[in-house]
Amino acid sequence: MRNVLTVHQDLTREQLERTRKLMDTSPRDCLVTGYEFLIPTLTLPDQNDRHVLATTIRSQSSVILTFNLRDFPETELEKYDVEGQHPDAFISDLIDLNVAKVFAAIANHPQSLKNPPKSSLH
């Protein structure tokens, strides 16, 4: 949240706390716990990113989705059978897998925006 507030000075800590609460409570089983013991065992260029790799390992995920691939070198990630992927490549892969579902999800997304309500015309 510290980094988001640095980049987006128009946001407040209260807004981000609300967003975090919604993110933590909306999808079931979305929180990763019990990863902290892994952090000191990991090596990354930015030591402040080790928690990301630790949660990835703990959740048995296979991809870290990030714009910051430089701080997640392939040589470190492959030790844990994890891949770093840029969001653009991720979206491209999804489109390749099922273009109809991706575009249906994009078309339906505005309906999920409720505060304030949005439509595809906005």
C-alpha positions in Angstrom: 0.0 0.0 0.0 3.0 2.3 0.7 4.1 1.9 -3.0 0.6 2.5 -4.3 0.2 5.7 -2.2 3.6 6.9 -3.5 2.5 6.5 -7.2 -1.1 7.5 -6.8 -1.1 10.5 -4.5 -4.8 11.1 -5.3 -5.7 8.0 -3.2 -5.9 7.9 0.6 -4.9 5.1 3.0 -8.5 4.7 4.0 -9.5 4.0 0.3 -6.8 1.4 0.0 -7.8 -0.2 3.3 -11.3 -0.5 2.0 -10.1 -2.0 -1.2 -7.9 -4.5 0.7 -10.9 -5.5 2.9 -13.1 -6.1 -0.2 -10.3 -8.1 -1.8 -9.7 -10.1 1.3 -13.4 -11.0 1.8 -14.9 -11.3 -1.7 -13.3 -14.4 -3.2 -13.2 -17.5 -1.1 -9.9 -18.9 -0.1 -8.0 -16.0 -1.7 -5.6 -15.3 1.2 -2.3 -17.0 1.5 -1.1 -17.6 5.0 1.8 -19.4 6.5 4.4 -18.2 4.0 6.5 -16.0 6.3 9.0 -18.7 7.3 10.0 -18.9 3.6 11.0 -15.3 3.2 14.5 -15.4 4.8 15.3 -18.4 2.6 14.7 -16.6 -0.7 17.1 -14.6 -2.8 15.8 -11.9 -5.1 17.4 -8.6 -6.4 14.9 -6.6 -4.3 14.7 -8.2 -0.9 11.3 -6.5 -0.4 9.9 -8.7 -3.1 10.6 -12.0 -1.3 7.2 -12.1 0.2 5.7 -12.3 -3.3 7.8 -15.4 -4.2 7.1 -16.9 -0.7 3.3 -16.6 -1.2 3.6 -18.0 -4.7 5.5 -21.1 -3.4 3.1 -21.6 -0.4 0.0 -21.3 -2.6 1.5 -23.7 -5.2 1.0 -21.1 -7.9 3.1 -21.4 -11.1 3.2 -17.8 -12.2 4.1 -14.4 -10.8 2.3 -11.8 -12.8 4.3 -8.5 -12.7 5.4 -5.5 -14.7 8.7 -5.8 -12.7 10.2 -9.0 -14.2 13.7 -7.6 -13.6 13.3 -8.3 -9.8 12.1 -11.8 -10.4 15.0 -13.5 -12.3 14.2 -16.7 -14.1 17.2 -18.4 -12.5 15.7 -17.9 -9.0 12.1 -18.6 -10.0 12.9 -21.9 -11.8 14.2 -23.3 -8.5 10.5 -23.3 -7.4 8.9 -24.2 -10.7 7.6 -20.7 -11.0 7.5 -18.4 -14.0 7.5 -14.6 -14.0 5.2 -13.2 -16.6 4.4 -9.7 -17.8 0.6 -8.9 -17.7 0.6 -8.3 -21.5 2.0 -11.8 -22.2 -0.6 -13.2 -19.7 -3.5 -11.6 -21.5 -2.1 -12.6 -24.9 -1.9 -16.2 -23.7 -5.5 -16.1 -22.4 -6.6 -14.8 -25.8 -4.7 -17.6 -27.5 -6.4 -20.2 -25.3 -10.0 -19.0 -25.7 -10.6 -15.7 -27.5 -14.4 -16.0 -27.2 -14.3 -16.3 -23.4 -11.8 -13.5 -23.0 -13.9 -11.1 -25.1 -17.1 -12.2 -23.3 -15.4 -11.4 -19.9 -14.4 -8.0 -21.2 -17.9 -7.3 -22.5 -19.5 -8.4 -19.2 -17.0 -6.6 -16.9 -18.8 -3.2 -16.8 -21.9 -4.9 -15.2 -19.8 -5.8 -12.2 -18.9 -2.2 -11.5 -21.5 -1.0 -9.0 -20.1 2.0 -7.2 -20.7 4.0 -9.3 -22.6 1.8 -11.7 -21.0 1.6 -15.2 -22.0 0.4 -18.6 -20.0 -0.5 -21.7 -20.8 3.0 -23.0 -18.6 4.7 -20.3 
